[in-house]
């Protein structure tokens, strides 16, 4: 059955706007759990723009669902992951000037380095995931480095969906969805878990949730944005309802 991992980075963004103690990301994780989320995702960035080290520690100690730590494949972040031991670590590209993650990790160009990172994480008992574009070469490289999970970057699909007036049947949207479907099949054939995420919202999530073999969707901004108006528990419940309605 498809699972939902809620990214709570932007709860911390709101807190950091005032450099105060609220809203607390741990409270957000509890609310998401009570609403049916199977996991919590946070991105500990190099510049600590939202999630802080202490947040990750408290989330690992306090939450009763899977913790997915998004991280750049740097020595600092690998050391932190091996110390805190989240259930899953997702390797992502990271740029200091970007607003959010732009594009998938280029696994092919750094296989030797990433293979060593994955080995360290595996030795610490952490499932390794890579955030990649829907590219068959990147999927092959992910298998080479020993990744257990591939999370497909759904940004191109989401942007096409928005640009085409939310028309699910437009050629541009169908083309992006076909790329995700083909890539998902390749991930499964390689013996890895098929996850997806980025820019998914209440309008575009169902075609992705319906892809064969997909295991988890990681969604953050849309859920936190809706929570401003309806509360986090309701926002998570609504997203889960949409996903489960079409999941295969």
C-alpha positions in Angstrom: 0.0 0.0 0.0 1.3 3.5 -0.8 2.6 5.5 2.1 2.9 9.2 2.8 6.0 10.9 4.2 5.3 14.5 5.3 8.1 17.0 4.9 7.9 19.4 7.8 10.8 21.7 6.8 8.5 24.7 6.3 7.2 24.4 9.8 10.7 25.2 10.8 10.9 27.9 8.2 8.1 29.7 10.0 9.8 29.3 13.3 13.2 30.6 12.0 11.5 33.7 10.6 11.4 34.9 14.2 14.3 32.8 15.6 11.9 31.6 18.3 10.7 28.2 19.6 7.4 27.9 17.8 5.9 26.3 15.8 7.8 23.2 16.9 8.6 20.6 14.1 8.2 17.8 16.7 4.6 18.9 17.3 4.1 18.9 13.5 5.4 15.4 13.3 3.0 14.2 15.9 0.1 15.8 14.2 1.1 14.2 10.9 1.4 10.8 12.5 -2.0 11.1 14.1 -3.5 12.0 10.7 -2.1 8.8 9.2 1.3 9.7 7.8 3.7 6.8 7.7 6.9 8.9 7.8 8.4 12.3 8.4 10.9 13.9 6.1 13.3 16.8 7.0 16.2 18.3 5.1 19.1 19.3 7.2 20.8 21.9 5.0 24.4 23.1 5.2 23.2 26.6 6.0 20.6 25.4 8.5 18.0 27.7 7.0 15.1 25.8 8.5 15.7 22.4 10.2 18.3 22.5 12.9 20.5 19.7 14.2 18.6 19.6 17.5 15.3 19.2 15.5 16.6 16.0 13.9 17.8 14.7 17.3 14.4 15.4 18.9 12.5 13.9 16.0 14.5 10.7 16.1 13.9 10.4 19.8 10.2 11.4 19.8 8.5 10.3 16.7 6.9 6.8 16.3 7.0 6.8 12.5 9.9 6.5 10.0 12.3 9.5 9.9 13.7 10.2 6.5 16.7 12.6 6.6 17.3 14.5 3.4 21.0 15.4 3.2 23.8 16.4 0.9 26.4 13.6 0.5 29.0 15.5 2.5 31.3 14.2 5.3 29.5 16.4 7.8 26.0 15.2 7.0 27.1 11.5 6.8 28.6 11.9 10.3 25.4 13.4 11.6 23.3 10.7 10.0 25.5 7.9 11.4 25.3 9.4 14.9 21.5 10.0 14.9 20.5 6.9 12.8 17.3 8.0 11.0 15.5 5.1 9.4 16.3 6.4 5.9 18.8 8.9 4.5 18.0 10.5 1.1 21.0 11.9 -0.7 20.1 15.1 -2.6 22.0 17.8 -4.4 22.2 21.1 -2.5 22.9 24.6 -3.6 23.3 27.5 -1.1 21.4 29.9 -3.3 18.5 27.7 -4.3 15.0 28.1 -2.7 14.3 24.4 -2.8 16.1 21.4 -4.3 16.5 21.9 -8.0 16.9 18.7 -10.0 18.0 15.3 -9.1 21.3 14.1 -7.8 23.8 13.3 -10.5 24.8 9.8 -9.3 26.6 8.9 -12.5 29.3 11.6 -12.2 30.2 10.6 -8.6 29.6 6.9 -8.3 32.8 6.2 -6.3 32.1 8.9 -3.7 28.4 8.0 -3.4 29.2 4.3 -3.1 31.4 5.0 -0.1 28.7 7.2 1.4 26.0 4.5 1.0 28.4 1.9 2.5 28.9 4.1 5.6 25.1 4.6 6.0 24.5 0.9 5.5 27.1 0.0 8.1 25.1 2.3 10.5 21.9 0.4 9.8 20.4 3.2 7.7 18.5 2.7 4.5 20.0 4.7 1.6 17.9 6.6 -0.9 18.8 8.8 -3.8 16.8 11.7 -5.2 17.2 11.5 -9.0 15.6 12.6 -12.2 13.6 10.1 -14.2 16.6 9.0 -16.2 17.5 5.4 -16.9 21.3 6.1 -16.6 20.9 7.6 -13.2 18.8 4.6 -12.1 21.5 2.2 -13.3 24.1 4.2 -11.4 22.0 4.2 -8.2 21.9 0.4 -8.4 25.7 0.4 -8.8 26.3 2.4 -5.6 24.1 0.1 -3.6 21.1 2.4 -3.0 18.1 0.7 -1.6 15.6 3.4 -2.7 15.2 5.7 -5.7 13.0 8.8 -5.2 12.0 10.2 -8.6 12.0 14.0 -8.9 8.4 14.9 -9.9 9.1 18.6 -10.4 9.0 18.5 -14.2 5.7 16.7 -14.1 4.2 19.1 -11.6 5.4 22.2 -13.5 3.9 20.8 -16.7 0.7 20.1 -14.9 0.5 23.7 -13.7 1.6 25.2 -17.0 -1.0 23.3 -18.9 -3.9 24.6 -16.8 -4.1 21.5 -14.6 -5.1 19.4 -17.6 -4.2 15.8 -16.8 -4.7 14.8 -20.4 -2.5 17.4 -22.1 0.4 15.9 -24.1 3.0 17.6 -22.0 1.6 16.2 -18.8 1.2 12.7 -20.2 4.8 12.8 -21.5 6.2 13.6 -18.1 4.0 11.0 -16.5 5.2 8.4 -19.0 8.8 9.2 -18.0 8.0 8.6 -14.4 6.2 5.3 -15.2 9.1 4.0 -17.3 11.7 5.1 -14.7 9.6 3.5 -11.9 9.5 0.2 -13.8 13.3 0.3 -14.2 13.8 1.0 -10.4 11.7 -2.0 -9.5 13.4 -4.2 -12.1 16.7 -3.3 -10.5 15.4 -4.5 -7.1 15.1 -1.0 -5.5 12.2 0.7 -3.9 10.3 3.3 -6.0 9.4 6.5 -4.2 8.6 10.0 -5.6 8.3 13.6 -4.6 8.7 17.3 -5.2 6.1 19.9 -6.0 3.2 17.5 -5.6 0.0 19.0 -4.3 -3.7 18.3 -3.9 -4.4 18.8 -7.6 -1.6 16.8 -9.3 -0.9 14.0 -6.8 -3.3 11.3 -8.0 -1.7 10.5 -11.4 1.6 9.9 -9.6 0.0 8.0 -6.7 -1.5 5.7 -9.3 1.8 4.7 -10.9 2.4 0.9 -10.7 4.7 -0.2 -7.9 5.1 3.2 -6.2 5.8 2.8 -2.5 6.0 6.3 -0.9 5.3 9.9 -1.8 7.1 12.7 0.1 5.1 15.9 0.2 5.8 19.0 2.3 5.0 22.5 1.1 1.5 21.9 -0.2 0.5 20.2 3.1 2.0 22.9 5.3 0.4 25.6 3.1 -3.0 24.0 3.5 -2.5 23.5 7.2 -2.5 27.3 7.6 -6.2 27.2 6.8 -7.4 23.8 8.0 -4.8 22.6 10.4 -2.1 20.1 9.8 -4.0 17.0 10.8 -6.8 17.8 8.4 -4.3 18.7 5.6 -2.5 15.3 6.0 -5.8 13.4 6.1 -7.0 15.1 2.9 -3.7 14.2 1.1 -3.8 10.6 2.3 -7.4 10.3 1.1 -6.5 11.4 -2.4 -3.6 9.0 -2.6 -5.4 6.0 -1.4 -8.3 6.6 -3.7 -6.2 5.8 -6.8 -3.3 3.7 -5.4 -2.9 0.3 -7.1 
